Each structure stands twice: as C-alpha cells, then as structure tokens.
Amino acid sequence: MGGGSGTGRLDLHHDQPSERTLYVGVTADLAARVAQHRMGDGSSFCRRYNLTLLVHAEPHATMLDAIAREKALKAWRRDWKEALVEGSNPDWHDLSRDLHLAS
C-alpha cells in the first residue's frame, strides 16, 4: 500500500454490538481486507478482539487521502467514532453483506 495513487478505503470494524470495540484501518481492497479479518489474517488487534464486522467504510480518491482520514479518525474520541457509524449505520449492521462476504 505505498504511494499516493489508486483508490483508498477507510474501514471501521467491531466485534459485537454489546462490546463495540472499534478498529480503524485503511486498505486498497475492502473485500479482500474484510476476508483477511474473517480468516484471522488481519491485524493483531483485530485478531485479539475478534473484530470481523464491517460497520463503516468510506471511499477516497487516493491512498494518501484515506491514510489522512484514518489518522484523523484515530485521534477522535470514541463517542465521535460511534456517532459517525450511527449516522450511516444506526443499527451497526455488518456492511460486508454488501460485499457478498457475510458468513
């Protein structure tokens, strides 16, 4: 994932609605990244907390834009991140169903 060309996608993952452990990440291929998380091949943080549900995703024109947004969101307070998810996904549904990856 180097350079500034290509498209980037920002993704937020969580475990269960009762826990809402959040992970903010960036990828060039959202479907592949979600599949990695599901197989336990994602980040060590996602493996530790079993974060397999995609609850928010944003497309960005470049990878540099996606990385800048990721850094900004990582600096946000938890309640701001939850409000972001609830603004577009109030029931915290697994959006990977739209990618045809839901198990």
Secondary structure, DSSP 8 states (H G I E B T S, - for coil): --SS-S-EEEEEEES-TTT--EEEEEES-HHHHHHHHHHT-S-HHHHHHT--EEEEEEEESSHHHHHHHHHHHHHS-HHHHHHHHHHH-TT---GGGGGT---
